[in-house]
Amino acid sequence: MTRRSAFVTLAPLVFVLSGTFQYIGAGVAVGLFDRMPAVSIAWSRIAIAAVVLVLLLRPWRRHWTRRTWWRAAAFGAVLAGMNIAFYLALEHLPLGTAVAVEFIGPVAVGALTGRGWRERLAIALAAVGVVMIVGVTLDIGGADAALGLAWILLAAGGWAGYIMLGRRVATPRPGEPSGLESLSVSMAVGALLYAPFGLPGMVTGDAPPMADPGLLALLLVVAVFSSVLPYGIDQLVLRHAPTARFSVLLSVFPATALLVGVVMLGEVPTLIEVLGLIAVSAAIALTSQREPAHLETVVPPE
């Protein structure tokens, strides 16, 4: 077994780790909603993660062409927008439900780019599982849930764009900045673009978050757990896994989010939701075989 095929085989376990990191950070963020605006929490997550990655990777040492720069900038705009929409949705929806609805984005990407019957069946199972999870919580109804649904559908579109652009960023041509270096620039661009929306909530009010060391420490935890670690892992997986398989592997996230919701937020799933999680797990199992050689392309066609 080659190193790449071993990596792809272990990808489901890697995604469990990534999802756990991401939704522990989201659980911490939900606890901050009564202390600062959700949009500022989402923005600070991106801004702090950008500082961390830029200092670690020092992307200014690499040669940036117009193409690599605009690719990273577009990725950053989509990534930051997706995160802000997701956090605004969390003001109105439980964590597990929000993640499940957002999964419409990866399902759409997988349906459009998948090739084999196992992958198609896996996408269908994942979609059924997500619908089962979502159907329970949307029975809550009301304008509040509808607003949350609107935000999370916007985040789902952003997630689809994140996958497609992320694949390009993760597979550079020889001599171009690496995926992680591009990710650091992307986050910096995203932080700058959305600063007019997120920054005011950090510096205004009787007790501005920027002046609270304890709150800043919690925001650092959110940034590292929800951005630095999972998005770094995404870049590694996207380099080796085809886009369709990456989309199906993301279906582990609803299960992870529900488990984190139970432990951190007391959001206990129903029997229907558990059955949905089983369907999602079956989808992941269907994609655990080695990828055909023709899908293991490192550099996509331009």
Residue, then its C-alpha position, 0 to 999 in steps of 0.5 A: m500500500t502506497r503512502r497516498s492510498a494509506f492516507v485515503t483509507l484512513a481519511p474517515l478517521v482523520f475526519v472524525l478528528s477534524g469534526t471533533f476539533q471543529y465542533i468543540g470550537a463551535g460549542v465554545a462559541v455558542g457559549l459566547f453568544d450572550r457576550m458578543p455578536a455572533v458575526s463578531i465571533a465568526w469574524s474573530r475566529i477567522a482573523i485570529a486563525a489568519v494571524v496564527l497561520v501567517l506567523l507559522l507558515r510565513p507565506w511572504r517567502r513564496h513567489w505569488t503570481r496573479r493566478t495564485w493570489w486571486r485563487a487564494a483571495a476567492f477561497g478566503a472570501v468564500l471560507a469567511g462568508m461560510n463561517i459567518a453565515f454558519y454562526l448566525a444560523l447557530e443563534h437560531l438552530p441547534l448545532g447538530t441540525a445546523v451542520a446537517v442542513e449545511f451538509i446539503g452543500p457537500v451532497a450537491v458537490g458529491a452528486l455532481t462530481g461522483r463517478g462510481w456506483r458505490e459513491r453514488l449510493a453513499i451520497a444517497l445514504a448520506a442525503v437520507g441520513v441528513v434529511m432524517i436528522v433535519g426533519v425532527t428539528l424543523d418541526i419546531g417551526g416559527a420565524d426563528a427557525a426559518l431565519g436560522l434555516a435561511w442562514i444555514l442554506l447560505a452557509a451550505g452554498g458557501w461550503a460547496g464553494y469551499i470544497m471546489l475552491g479548496r481542491r484547487v488551493a490544495t493541489p498547486r502546480p510545482g513552484e506555487p505556494s502550498g495549500l497550507e500557505s495559500l490557506s493562511v493568505s486566504m484567511a487573512v483576505g477573508a478577515l480583511l473583507y469581512a472586518p466591517f461586519g465583525l470588527p465593530g462588535m470587538v471594540t464597542g460597548d461598555a466592555p469591549p471583547m478586545a479589552d477582555p483577556g479571558l474572552l480573547a483566550l476563549l476566542l483563540v480556542v475557537a479559532v484554533f479548534s474550529s479553523v486552524l486544525p480542521y481547515g489544515i486537515d482539509q488541505l491535506v485530505l483534499r490533496h489526496a482525495p477526489t472532490a466527490r469522496f471528500s464531499v461524502l467524507l464530510s458526512v461524518f460531521p453531522a454525527t460529530a456535531l450531534l455528539v458534541g451537542v450532547v456533551m457540551l450543550g445538552e442537545v440529546p438526539t431522538l431515535i430518528e436522528v440516531l437512525g439518520l446518523i447510522a445512514v451517514s455512517a454507512a455512507i462513509a463505510l462505502t467509500s473506505q476502499r482505495e480510490p481508482a488510479h485515475l482519480e488520484t490526480v494531484v494537480p487538476p486540469e486548469 
